Amino acid sequence: MMKRLVIVTLALLASAALPAAGQYLLVPMDREQTDHLKAYGLTYWVLEQGLTAEWLLNYRSGSFLLPDRSDVRREAALRGVAVQPTGAADAAAIRSRIAEENMEVVILEKAPRIAVYTPSNVNPWDDAVTLALTYADISYDKLWDPEVVQGRLGEYDWLHLHHEDFTGQYSKFYISSAGAPWLQEAVRINEANARELGEPSVPALKKRVAEEIRTYVADGGFLFAMCTATETIELALAAMGVDIAAPFADGTPIDPDATAKMQWDRTMAFVNAEVQTNAGVNSFSDIDGHQVNTPWRQPLGAFQLFDFSAKFDPVPAMLVQNHENVLNDFYGLTTSFRRDRLKPGVVVLAEEEGAPWVKYIHGNFGKGTWTFLGGHDPEDPQHQIGDAPTDLALHPHSPGYRLILNNVLFPAARKKTLKT
């Protein structure tokens, strides 16, 4: 019999492992919160202590209800997170209101084990997810190609993909930065990895890594990716047996028939994309609607989060919890996703009204899930190579970074195994 996982909410759970008749700490996530990003870190810390938390979907912008203990209060004070003592009667009143409105309570009970796929060398740009995790004080491990090939992904509940080009073309940075020491070092490291792992080329290694990640998701993993990784892992998966990577920096065109040979039944999110076969054009395919480094680059607008039913669609509701509904867009090597390139069944979490592209998407694959967010840095819309990293102490209420941290807590939701 097939099994599927569903989020357990208070509507489905008769007796949750929550404080019985004691006190609670409400962590408001509306505009009364003093540091939205560190509030996620506080909630994660509570789970690390073996305690249980509640995520109040659509209640005061996705607030949290934590056990009222001296160590939790102390931790909140150290992090600068606003909390409100809430008695058992008041907590019951909150749950009663939630039961009657478009809200829901999701039980959080286990801190997910987090891995970030990132190179060992330091690249001259910054990854928004590692910035968010570091600022929120959420622990994570770093993995790269050797660890992935060695089967280490199964040790983790949640995987974030660094802004990696899984086609093996180094994001085509050779077009503008061919002589840069950082790019030469990246080439050296990647080529050495390919040799040591028994692959004939970097593109071949990246396809192998993409396959491991695909298996990880199919086996029940939670995948979150931003920017280049969203598009290129899909291209790598569809290009098994097809060469879609030009030799590094020599200008050799890719097989002009590559698009026709792609196997889109192997991908998670996208279908029928046209591969960019010109090695001199800094674009991977037509999945990205904005084409930031091409002559047909599109201007930025704003994107709006969808309002999901917390009771009937708790997963997408979790992923869009925010104190703002409309967010300014931000560029990345992959900024957005064309609507006509989405597979049937993909859930659109955020879109630019009237545009032929969307910003934020989610879906199931096998026993696991994936979530893709276009763009590089929610607080730096025009981020350039070599720019200073974003200081999140200046952006503690960032709605864009909240989307990232929603994904971090998503795997903590208690699940119930049902047979179908």
Buried (B, 14 or more C-beta within 10 A) or exposed (E): EEEEBEBBBBEBBEEBEBBEEEBBBBBBBEEEBBBBBBBBBBBBBBBEEEBBBBBBBBBBBBBBBBBBBEEBBEBBEEBEBBBBEBEBEBBEEBBEEBEEEBBBBBBBBBBBBBBBBBBEEEBBBBBBBBBBBBBBBBEBEEBBBEBBBEEBBEEBBBBBBBBBBBBBBBBBBBBEBEEBEBBEBBBEBBBEBBEEBEBEBBBBBBBBBBBBBBBBBEEBBBBBBBBBBBBBBBBBBBBEEBBBBBEBBEEEEBBEEBBEBBEBEBBBBBBEBEBBBEBEBBBBBBBBBBBBBEEEEBEBBEBBBBEBBBBEBBBBBBBBBBBBBEBBBBBBBBBBBBBEBBBEEBBBBBBBEEBEBBBBBBBBBBBBBBBBBBBBBBBBBEBEEEEEBBEBEEBBBBBBBBBBBBBBBBBBBBBEEEEE
